[in-house]
Amino acid sequence: MSDAAPSRRGTARRGVPPAAPLLSSLHAAPTDAVRRMDDEAGLLGSLVPLLAEWLPRRRWFAGKGRPISGFTLVSATELLPHHAGSTAPGLLHVLVRAHQTGSPAAAPPAPLPGGGPALRAGADDCYQLLLGFQEVLPPHLAGARIGRPSGGPLHGRTVYEGLADPRLAGLLLERLRMPGRLGPLRFTREESAVIPAGLTPRLLGSEQSNSSVVYGETYILKLFRRVSPGTNPDLELPRALAAKGCDRVPAPAAWFEAELPGLEAEPVTLGVLQPYLPGSADGWQLALSALAVRADFTASARALGHATAEVHGALAEALPTVVLRRPQLEHLADAMTRRLDAAADAVPVLRPYRDALRTAYEELAALGRAGRTWRAQRIHGDLHLGQALRTAADGRWALIDFEGEPARPLAERCRPQPTARDVAGMLRSFDYAAAVGRATGGTWSQRARAAFCEGYASVRGDPREDPQLLRAHETDKAVYEVLYEARHRPDWLPVPMSAIHRLAHPGPKAPDGAPV
């Protein structure tokens, strides 16, 4: 992580000349191998059978459990042409919309450790694909194979996951090093960023809702798989924090976007390159390691609370804030109540607690009617122990992955919210760590939660001083966890149900401010 905050001004439109047109409104240099990919239907038609089988198996595919009824090609850009008879690969960047119908038969993909599951995505999601293609696939890339199209401009070639090929992953870095345009794609680099050439790429195997490539232990490129018009918060918020001199978040060095017709000039964020923090450990790993040897974690939790408050403070300075008054608080409480009712309808074990849990939301709405207000601002949106890294260089906490819950609509993720939502997410993560680490008696979690709030209070207000707001958000999070665990991991259901029991029967306050 750099000590200096880079300039917010990028360096687009230089260094890379535009290529010749390929598809209509798509770009690349025509070659004998790919001929002229000017038949969009031919390209898409040849890929449909392969994608229909391959896409649903991806961790980042949001529409699991629903049939794919068709695809629409949004854009295709040839980043690297493949010549007939050559052993060198080609690379095709594709944005494709998957059309789905029917009700979901399964819950969303599994959450990150210690974090809540993502909401189910809507139908007709748009996905970013990087398709390598060559005549003969080397054995070391066999696991990345997608298939061989029958017909179309890629006929006779093997198509595969391009990020798995170091040659093609390295090409992406070169595009980011030398900003410019290629068809609808725009590559931008911060003027102050120094990106060395020739860094060895390594695709991370822990595929989540996106894909990440590490370059020479120096940079990490996150490629967003499910994309939508607008600037992704994982680009917007770290840049805003860097402009304020906040060094708790790795500042973007480069990124690329798509500018597509008909989107009212809203770019689609496709990938962000940030400094890699080698040797760092995430909070989930550190918490479990501490639990394994019955070590104290309060100092780490307190420092993490301090870091979280610093980030919240910098975000409040960098971006607009709003005041939540009666209408907004009633709307917030109503939304939480609807989620509770839906979860209770689906999970019978939750039903006896429904009326008691509703009181958390009713109290919040009542405070709004009584004139109580809270300030809302931009927040992390999906904060848990897995989103915090303790760096090897100085032992300080850094926060990562500001995308929010990826399956939520982008407009919702960009909406100002109470910081209590982030705090509640971290408090729930401590409970999950205690359960996985087999802590007994609940004291480990209580101490960690209290220490986190103390660290937070040393920078900003103590979140425990707004018990109704915090209880409402923690209840909302626990309800969602119950729904997820009941569908996917019933053996884990006691973890959120323990919190449900506590939150439904508030009594004397523990040191973390939660009812016991």
CORBELUR-V875252 format. One record per backbone hydrogen bond with DSSP energy under -0.5 kcal/mol. NH is the residue of the N-H (numbers start at 1). CO is the residue of the C=O. If there is no record, write none. Layout:
# CORBELUR-V875252
nh/co
NH/CO
NH/CO
This chain:
# CORBELUR-V875252
nh/co
6/4
10/8
11/189
16/179
17/15
22/23
22/26
26/23
28/20
30/28
31/35
35/31
37/35
38/36
40/38
43/39
44/40
45/41
46/42
47/43
47/44
48/44
49/45
51/47
52/48
53/49
54/50
55/51
57/54
58/55
61/58
62/60
64/61
66/63
69/67
69/99
70/99
72/97
74/72
74/95
75/95
77/93
78/27
79/77
79/91
80/91
86/83
90/133
91/80
92/131
93/77
94/92
94/129
95/75
96/94
96/127
97/72
98/96
98/125
99/70
99/97
101/67
106/64
115/112
118/109
121/62
125/98
126/227
127/96
128/225
129/94
129/127
131/92
131/129
132/130
132/160
133/90
134/158
141/138
142/139
144/141
145/142
146/159
147/159
149/147
149/157
151/149
155/152
156/149
157/154
158/134
159/147
159/157
160/132
161/144
162/130
162/160
164/161
165/162
166/164
168/165
169/165
170/166
171/167
172/168
173/169
174/170
175/171
176/172
177/173
178/174
179/177
180/187
181/16
182/185
185/182
186/257
187/180
188/255
190/253
191/9
193/190
195/193
196/194
199/196
202/214
204/212
207/205
208/210
211/223
213/221
214/202
215/219
216/200
216/214
218/215
219/215
220/274
221/213
222/220
222/272
223/211
223/221
224/222
224/270
225/209
227/126
227/225
230/267
235/232
236/232
237/233
238/233
239/235
240/236
241/237
242/238
243/239
244/240
245/242
246/241
247/245
253/273
254/273
255/188
256/271
257/186
258/268
259/184
260/258
263/260
266/263
267/265
268/258
269/230
269/267
270/256
271/256
272/222
273/254
274/220
274/272
275/251
276/218
278/276
280/277
281/390
283/385
283/388
284/385
286/282
287/283
288/284
289/285
290/286
291/287
292/288
293/289
294/291
295/290
301/297
302/298
303/299
304/300
305/301
306/302
307/303
308/304
309/305
310/306
311/307
312/308
313/309
314/310
315/311
316/312
317/313
318/314
319/315
322/376
324/322
324/374
325/323
329/325
330/326
331/327
332/328
333/329
334/330
335/331
336/332
337/333
338/334
339/335
340/336
341/337
342/338
343/339
344/340
345/341
346/342
347/343
348/346
350/347
351/347
351/348
353/350
354/351
357/353
358/354
359/355
359/356
360/357
361/357
361/358
362/358
363/359
364/360
365/361
366/362
367/363
368/364
369/365
370/366
371/368
372/367
374/324
376/322
377/417
386/113
387/384
388/385
389/398
390/281
391/389
391/396
395/391
398/389
399/248
400/387
404/401
406/404
408/405
413/409
414/410
415/412
417/377
421/418
422/419
423/419
424/420
425/421
426/422
427/423
428/424
429/425
430/426
431/427
432/428
433/429
434/430
435/431
436/432
437/433
438/435
439/434
443/440
446/442
447/443
448/444
449/445
450/446
451/447
452/448
453/449
454/450
455/451
456/452
457/453
458/454
459/456
460/456
465/462
466/463
470/466
471/467
472/468
473/469
474/470
475/471
476/472
477/473
478/474
479/475
480/476
481/477
482/478
483/479
484/480
485/481
486/482
487/483
488/484
489/484
489/485
492/489
493/490
495/492
496/492
497/493
498/494
499/495
500/496
501/497
502/498
503/499
504/500
505/501
510/514
513/510
516/508
